[in-house]
């Protein structure tokens, strides 16, 4: 692996629309995100799930999260 790739994380995001119009009158999206090298996967039904999944990998790479992200993660753990 070259120097650039050693500090790189890869993810695959797949999303689709589930049509619930017959039951609820609206369409909802679903999806999942997969970390390529570990093959870990999280199923999603909101955009914040993407951030929650990716942030630990960024922290492992040495990225320092701002106060907003730290508070948000703390609240998610507390409420989730």
C-alpha positions, 0 to 999 in steps of 0.5 A: 500500500502506498503512503497516500492509501495508508491514511485512507478508509473506504466505505460502501454506502447502499441506499434504496427506497421502500414504498409504503404508500399503500400502508402509510402514504409515504416512501421511506429510504433504507440502506447500509454502510460497510467499512471495506477493510473490516467488512463491518456493516451498519443498517441505516434509516437516517443520515446521522447513522452514517456519521456515527459509523464513520467517526470512530474510523476518523478518530483512529486516524488521528482526526480531532473532532470538534466540540459539536461532534463530541457533544453529539456523540455523547448525546447519542450514546446517552439517548441511544 
